[in-house]
Amino acid sequence: MSFYDQVLRELVAAFGAALLIGNGLALARRRADARTGHTGRREDELVQAPVGRTVAFMVLGAVMLVAGLAALVVF
């Protein structure tokens, strides 16, 4: 395995983990914002993260993370 193959596999795993964790935190913050009545900082900001899109990105992140880790372990 070349250096670039290894780096690409690590990047896929890292981006997947970032998508999963970041969107999980967005869902957690969404619930916290709903409890406190937070309305956002600016007019163009979303008040709460859209649930469907956030969950879809979490699923995509989980798939990328598993695929990246499997590629690192198998090869």
C-alpha positions as CSV (number, residue, x, y, z in Angstrom):
1,M,0.0,0.0,0.0
2,S,1.4,3.4,-0.9
3,F,1.4,6.5,1.2
4,Y,-1.4,8.1,-0.7
5,D,-3.7,5.1,-0.4
6,Q,-3.1,5.1,3.4
7,V,-3.8,8.9,3.7
8,L,-7.0,8.6,1.6
9,R,-8.3,5.9,3.8
10,E,-7.5,7.9,6.9
11,L,-9.2,10.9,5.4
12,V,-12.4,9.0,4.6
13,A,-12.5,7.7,8.2
14,A,-11.8,11.2,9.6
15,F,-14.4,13.0,7.5
16,G,-16.9,10.3,8.4
17,A,-16.2,10.7,12.1
18,A,-16.5,14.5,11.8
19,L,-19.9,14.2,10.1
20,L,-21.2,11.8,12.7
21,I,-20.0,13.8,15.7
22,G,-20.7,17.2,14.4
23,N,-24.2,16.4,13.4
24,G,-24.8,14.6,16.6
25,L,-23.8,17.7,18.5
26,A,-26.1,19.8,16.3
27,L,-29.0,17.5,17.3
28,A,-28.1,17.8,20.9
29,R,-27.8,21.6,20.6
30,R,-31.2,21.6,18.8
31,R,-32.8,20.1,21.8
32,A,-31.1,22.5,24.2
33,D,-32.0,25.5,22.1
34,A,-35.7,24.3,22.1
35,R,-35.7,24.1,25.9
36,T,-34.2,27.6,26.4
37,G,-36.1,29.3,23.5
38,H,-32.8,30.4,21.8
39,T,-33.7,32.3,18.6
40,G,-30.3,32.4,16.9
41,R,-27.7,35.0,16.7
42,R,-28.4,36.6,13.3
43,E,-31.3,36.8,11.0
44,D,-29.9,34.4,8.4
45,E,-29.1,31.6,11.0
46,L,-31.2,28.6,11.4
47,V,-32.9,28.5,14.8
48,Q,-32.7,24.7,15.0
49,A,-31.0,22.1,12.8
50,P,-33.4,20.3,10.4
51,V,-33.8,16.8,11.8
52,G,-34.1,15.0,8.5
53,R,-31.0,16.5,7.0
54,T,-29.0,16.1,10.2
55,V,-29.9,12.4,10.6
56,A,-29.1,11.8,6.9
57,F,-25.7,13.3,7.4
58,M,-25.1,11.3,10.5
59,V,-25.9,8.1,8.6
60,L,-23.6,9.1,5.8
61,G,-20.9,9.9,8.3
62,A,-21.3,6.5,10.0
63,V,-21.1,4.7,6.7
64,M,-17.9,6.7,5.7
65,L,-16.4,6.0,9.1
66,V,-17.1,2.2,9.0
67,A,-15.8,2.0,5.4
68,G,-12.7,4.0,6.2
69,L,-11.9,1.9,9.3
70,A,-12.6,-1.3,7.4
71,A,-10.2,-0.2,4.6
72,L,-7.6,0.6,7.2
73,V,-7.9,-2.7,9.0
74,V,-8.3,-5.0,5.9
75,F,-5.6,-3.6,3.7
